[in-house]
C-alpha cells in the first residue's frame, strides 16, 4: 500500500510541476505591446443587454 502512495504522490507532483512550468513558458511568449489597442474609427459596434442574471 505504501508503494502505491509514493507513486501517486510522484505523479501528482510531476503533473503540478509540469503545469506550472508550461504556464510560465507560455506566459513569456505573449507580447501585448504588439497587439492593437484601438480599431478603426468607423468600426461597427454591437451592444448586448442582459436583463436576467439569475
Secondary structure, 3 states (H helix, E strand, C coil): CHHHHHHHHHHHHHHHHHHHHHHHHHHHHCCHHHCCCCCCCCCCCCCCCCCCCC
